[in-house]
Structure formats: structure tokens, C-alpha cells
């Protein structure tokens, strides 16, 4: 008798990538970006834990900082939140678009380090995290989204409907958990389950 195990695609995708060289990408962990995100203290704590794990494992940590008309480069609100201080040698990438890849040198830095897998965390879920996740997948990087280390603020639509921040976070976690991309591994895990 032949026994066949059927494993749902989403479960199979959550196996760790054994041959991948990882980097932790911390997106927009800035004073004004994190100021009003949902569950800020938990998100900051989890971001700090991911940074600790990455550094302990010798995994590159790359910091991304956004600037635009409302978040002026060099202003107090533009600075990284006080809980985060890049270590010597850790890259800081400056961006002006939602995607951390758009008109930055992020991809060149990743390629120079031989990175094939990005662990993604930061803010804001519905803008820069989502845009960076899809850009990474489009470029062929394996992606692990830290499900409890990204957040955003509530979003008000044109008709006045308010989408709660926790719903936005849950939606992106669910979407990426079930997303299928050719030749790319997509994973969503809480901070405690992230292995570099």
C-alpha cells in the first residue's frame, strides 16, 4: 500500500530556506513613522529582537529611512527612533518612494553581500512594507515577513470608511502567507519563529 502525504502549499512554503544568505531589512523605523502605529511598543520590541538575532548570527542588518515633503531629511521626525542605532558597518539606505528598491542602491548592496533572502520588518504596512515586499519578490529574493514586527495607522478611505490598522496588518500577513511566486520562497512568521 502506497501512502501519500498531501501538504497544503502554504504550509510547505514555510520551511526555512537552508541555502539562502539572509539580510534583515528594517524599513522606516523612524520617529514620525512609528509615532502612531498600532501596538507601537510590541512592534518596537519585536524589531529590536530581530536586530539582536541578526547581529548575533552575523546576518547583515540594513536600515531604510524615508524622506519626502512631510518627512524632511535631517529633521527630528526623520531620524531613526531612539530605540534603534545602526552598528558600525550596517548599511543605511535612503529612499523617497514606498519601495525600498525604487531609485536606491539597495539591490546593489544586497547583490554585493550575496543576499538571496530578505527578512522584512518595519513600517508602514500598507505603504512601504507592502511595496518593498512585492519589489523584493519581483527581483527574485526569497522573503520572510515578520508578522508581528510591522505596523501602520488606521486608514480612512474617501467615503469615510476607516480600516483599522490591525486589519491592514492581518491582511498583508494573510496575503503573503498564501502568495505563490515562481522560484521564490515566501514565508510569514512571528518574531519568535524567525531563524536567520
Buried (B, 14 or more C-beta within 10 A) or exposed (E): EEEEEEEEEBEEBBEBBEEBBBBBBBBBBBBBBBEEBBBBEBBBBBBBBBBEBBBEEEBBBBBBBBBEEEBEEEEEEBBBBEEBEBEEEBBEBBBEBBBBBEEBEBBEBBEEBEBBBBBBBBBBBBBBBBBBBBBBBEBEBBBBBBBBBBBBBBBEEEEEEEBEBBBBBEBBBEBBBEBEBEEBBBBBBEBEBBEB
